[in-house]
Amino acid sequence: MQLRDAQFSDYKAIAKLHADSWKKTYRGIYSEQFLDHEVEQDRAVLWHDRLFNPGSQQQVVVAVQEEIIVGFACLFLNDHPQYGTLLDNLHVLASYQKAGIGKQLLQECARRIINKAQSHKMYLWVYESNENARRVYEHLGTTYIETVEQPTPSGITAPACRYAWSDVAVLLPS
């Protein structure tokens, strides 16, 4: 498996992986209408825009196996004065989960933060009902910060938990 920077030509594969992940994970959080009829176009527009005209603080890394994008992560460096860099997305194809790809992507994110960000802090948002993801991030050393109602792409709100690492170096092998 190879980790590399995302390229504009990757946007369709990333959007499909992102949409498929949301369809599997966010039933009961996002509306059925959105997940069944709108999410693919929504994610295609988002990733087209993100990769066509990336912001200076955006970092997108993809995990590639046999020329297939099997995972990706998206960071926004220096996003928050208190919590540092935002890990906005981390998704792995369902058939490749539990193979360490998510951990490798997180480690690459940590390296990028250490090399490019003003602080070594990172945070993310996880829906309160996404207990599997919450357990994974807690196991990886995050600290729970707060729960707030956040708007979803389907027009409703849902409680989301902010988790943070005070130093992403804990994600790297010692």
C-alpha positions in Angstrom: 0.0 0.0 0.0 1.2 3.5 -0.9 0.3 6.8 0.8 0.5 9.9 -1.5 -1.0 13.4 -1.9 -4.4 13.4 -3.6 -4.5 14.7 -7.1 -7.4 16.4 -8.9 -7.9 13.2 -10.9 -8.7 11.4 -7.7 -11.8 13.4 -6.9 -14.3 10.9 -8.2 -12.8 8.0 -6.4 -12.6 9.9 -3.1 -16.1 11.2 -3.5 -17.5 7.7 -4.1 -15.6 6.3 -1.1 -16.8 9.2 1.0 -20.4 8.8 -0.1 -20.3 5.0 0.4 -18.9 5.4 3.9 -21.6 7.9 4.8 -24.3 5.6 3.5 -23.1 2.8 5.7 -22.3 4.8 8.8 -24.8 7.7 9.0 -28.2 6.0 8.6 -30.3 7.4 11.4 -28.1 10.6 11.5 -28.6 11.9 8.0 -32.0 11.8 6.2 -32.8 8.8 4.1 -33.6 11.2 1.2 -30.1 12.6 1.4 -28.3 9.3 1.7 -30.3 7.5 -1.0 -30.5 10.3 -3.6 -28.2 13.3 -2.9 -25.0 12.2 -1.1 -23.1 11.1 -4.2 -23.6 14.4 -6.0 -22.9 16.3 -2.8 -19.6 14.6 -2.2 -18.6 14.8 -5.9 -19.1 18.6 -5.8 -17.2 18.9 -2.5 -14.2 16.9 -3.7 -14.1 18.5 -7.1 -13.9 21.9 -5.5 -11.4 20.8 -2.8 -9.0 19.2 -5.2 -9.4 21.7 -8.1 -8.7 24.7 -5.9 -7.1 23.5 -2.6 -6.7 26.0 0.2 -3.2 26.6 1.5 -3.9 24.8 4.7 -5.6 21.8 3.2 -3.8 18.5 3.1 -5.4 15.4 1.5 -3.6 12.1 1.5 -4.8 8.9 -0.1 -4.0 5.3 0.6 -3.6 3.4 -2.7 -3.4 -0.4 -3.2 -3.1 -1.9 -6.6 -4.1 1.5 -8.2 -7.3 1.7 -6.1 -7.9 4.4 -3.6 -8.8 2.4 -0.4 -8.7 5.3 2.1 -8.2 9.0 2.5 -7.7 11.7 5.1 -8.2 15.4 4.8 -6.6 17.9 7.2 -7.0 21.7 7.6 -3.8 22.9 9.2 -4.0 25.5 11.9 -7.8 25.5 11.9 -8.5 26.4 15.5 -6.4 28.5 17.9 -7.0 26.2 20.8 -7.3 22.7 19.2 -5.0 23.1 16.2 -5.4 21.2 13.0 -8.8 19.8 12.0 -9.0 16.2 10.9 -12.0 16.7 8.7 -12.2 13.3 7.1 -10.8 9.9 7.6 -12.4 7.1 5.6 -11.4 3.6 4.5 -13.2 1.3 2.1 -15.3 -1.2 4.1 -13.5 -4.2 2.6 -10.1 -2.8 3.7 -11.1 -1.8 7.3 -9.4 -3.3 10.3 -6.2 -3.7 8.2 -4.3 -0.8 9.8 -4.9 1.6 6.9 -6.7 4.2 9.0 -3.9 4.1 11.5 -1.3 4.6 8.7 -3.3 7.5 7.4 -3.5 9.0 10.9 0.3 8.6 11.3 0.8 10.4 8.0 -1.5 13.2 9.2 0.6 13.4 12.4 3.8 13.7 10.4 2.3 16.5 8.2 1.2 18.4 11.3 4.6 18.1 12.9 6.3 19.3 9.8 3.8 22.0 8.6 1.5 23.3 11.3 2.0 25.9 14.0 1.2 23.5 16.8 1.2 19.7 17.1 -2.4 19.6 18.2 -5.2 18.0 16.2 -9.0 17.7 16.7 -12.0 16.1 15.0 -15.7 15.8 15.3 -17.5 12.5 15.6 -21.3 12.0 15.8 -22.3 11.0 19.3 -24.1 8.0 18.0 -21.1 6.7 16.0 -19.8 4.7 19.0 -17.4 2.6 16.9 -15.5 5.6 15.7 -15.5 7.2 19.2 -14.0 4.0 20.7 -11.3 3.9 18.0 -10.3 7.6 18.6 -10.4 7.1 22.3 -8.1 4.1 22.0 -5.7 6.2 19.9 -5.3 8.7 22.7 -7.8 11.5 22.1 -9.4 13.5 24.9 -13.1 14.1 24.8 -13.7 17.9 24.8 -17.4 18.7 24.3 -20.6 17.7 22.6 -22.5 20.2 20.4 -25.5 20.1 18.0 -24.1 20.5 14.5 -26.0 20.9 11.2 -25.8 17.9 8.9 -25.7 18.1 5.1 -29.2 16.8 5.0 -30.5 19.9 6.8 -31.1 18.5 10.4 -28.8 18.7 13.4 -27.1 16.0 15.3 -25.0 15.9 18.5 -21.3 15.7 17.6 -18.4 15.2 20.0 -15.1 17.1 19.7 -12.1 14.9 20.4 -8.5 16.3 20.5 -4.9 15.2 20.7 -2.7 17.7 22.6 0.3 16.3 20.7 0.0 14.2 17.6 3.4 12.6 18.2 1.6 10.0 20.3 0.3 8.6 17.0 3.8 7.9 15.7 5.8 4.8 16.5 8.3 5.4 19.2 
